[in-house]
Amino acid sequence: MRVVRNTCSPETTTMKKDVSAGLQNRLYRERFPEGLHPTRQTILKVVKRLKETGCVISRPRVRIPRNVGRKVQPEDVLAYALAHPYSSSKMISENCGLSESRVWTILNESGAHLYRSTPVQGLLPRHAERRYTWCNFVMNILEDHLTFLEA
């Protein structure tokens, strides 16, 4: 990670002596008369930052990764998926500390797939006659039209 140091100009350090929002607003308008000017709220924020940090440049926010200090290996994800075969990608991602997309990538690269049961209508013994009729229908159609099921 690259650290950027914020340096303040000598002009900024001299501004620290008389830091009033009204004065800074007036000085800004004198220095940059054309174009749009920042709002009073913006000037107040900059003055507040100058008082607190000694610099007008806002420091960039540092993003902390989700899995700091622990490197999750693909084996961990696969082990969890095998131990909990009915778990979702969301559940695996929460337990392993990874994003759902990373879990999917690991599972797809390893050739593993999440199991998700899909309820379907079961065949009952009383449906035997209908199954027999359907199979005969398909067999007869295929004799005449070989590409019937391809469409």
ChimeraX attribute file (.defattr): number of C-alpha atoms within 10 A of each C-alpha:
attribute: neighborCount
match mode: 1-to-1
recipient: residues
	/A:1	4
	/A:2	4
	/A:3	7
	/A:4	8
	/A:5	8
	/A:6	12
	/A:7	11
	/A:8	12
	/A:9	10
	/A:10	8
	/A:11	8
	/A:12	15
	/A:13	13
	/A:14	10
	/A:15	16
	/A:16	15
	/A:17	9
	/A:18	9
	/A:19	16
	/A:20	14
	/A:21	18
	/A:22	13
	/A:23	12
	/A:24	18
	/A:25	19
	/A:26	11
	/A:27	12
	/A:28	14
	/A:29	15
	/A:30	10
	/A:31	9
	/A:32	11
	/A:33	10
	/A:34	8
	/A:35	7
	/A:36	8
	/A:37	13
	/A:38	11
	/A:39	9
	/A:40	12
	/A:41	10
	/A:42	13
	/A:43	19
	/A:44	17
	/A:45	13
	/A:46	18
	/A:47	22
	/A:48	17
	/A:49	15
	/A:50	19
	/A:51	15
	/A:52	10
	/A:53	11
	/A:54	16
	/A:55	21
	/A:56	21
	/A:57	14
	/A:58	11
	/A:59	11
	/A:60	10
	/A:61	6
	/A:62	8
	/A:63	6
	/A:64	7
	/A:65	7
	/A:66	10
	/A:67	12
	/A:68	9
	/A:69	7
	/A:70	9
	/A:71	11
	/A:72	13
	/A:73	10
	/A:74	17
	/A:75	12
	/A:76	13
	/A:77	23
	/A:78	18
	/A:79	11
	/A:80	16
	/A:81	22
	/A:82	13
	/A:83	10
	/A:84	14
	/A:85	13
	/A:86	13
	/A:87	15
	/A:88	14
	/A:89	21
	/A:90	15
	/A:91	15
	/A:92	21
	/A:93	17
	/A:94	12
	/A:95	11
	/A:96	19
	/A:97	17
	/A:98	17
	/A:99	16
	/A:100	16
	/A:101	12
	/A:102	14
	/A:103	22
	/A:104	19
	/A:105	13
	/A:106	17
	/A:107	19
	/A:108	12
	/A:109	11
	/A:110	12
	/A:111	8
	/A:112	13
	/A:113	14
	/A:114	16
	/A:115	13
	/A:116	10
	/A:117	7
	/A:118	6
	/A:119	6
	/A:120	6
	/A:121	6
	/A:122	7
	/A:123	9
	/A:124	7
	/A:125	7
	/A:126	8
	/A:127	10
	/A:128	11
	/A:129	9
	/A:130	10
	/A:131	12
	/A:132	10
	/A:133	10
	/A:134	12
	/A:135	11
	/A:136	12
	/A:137	11
	/A:138	13
	/A:139	12
	/A:140	11
	/A:141	14
	/A:142	13
	/A:143	10
	/A:144	9
	/A:145	11
	/A:146	10
	/A:147	10
	/A:148	11
	/A:149	9
	/A:150	5
	/A:151	4
